Amino acid sequence: MRATVILGVALAALVAGCGSGDDGASGPQETTTTTTDPGASGPFFGQCGSVADEEVLGAFAVPAFTMITRNSVGCEWEVGGFTGPSVSFSWYRGSPIARERAGSELIGRPAEDIEIDGHPGFAAATDNYLCEVGVEFGKDFMHWSVTYGDQPPTADPCVVAKQLAELTVERAQ
């Protein structure tokens, strides 16, 4: 009962707040809403960007993964836990790639423009041990991140990230 009263008061306040601020004249109000479409949705990338575990392992140039995680937003391949080397793939629907790029730059990873098969994107790296690559598809983008953590790199992380991104773009449906 108390929740119903609180909900009723909240709704009354909301409705009162929606009144016009003019001279009190009432009547139908005309509202125009314009929606801009910054682009179409991107393709289907498949689980883990349609890249097989063996392909990630080969590109990353490590002996084996100790853990592989797959969920609804992406995949992560890890070697030796939290501070060890890892590779991750993420797929973002309806999210601006510019925000991801800006976040990389804010934390000290200068981004450079790249293009993969006609799709714009960025690559951002830190001291040859971490690199991320994002590729835009209309309103969506996909993202590969490669880090060697506290281990010496066994391959150039940007070469690995770009190679995996190229496979994902090539296999997009």
ABEGO torsion letter per residue (X at the ends): XAAAAAAAAAAAAAAAAABBABAGBBEBBBBBBBBBBAEBBBBBAEBGGGBBAAAAAAAAGBABBABBBBBAAEBBBBBGEAABBBBBBBBBBGBBAAAAAAAAAAAGBBBBBBBBGGBBBBBBBBGGABBBBBBBBEABBBBBBBBAEABBBABBAAAAAAAAAAAAAAABX
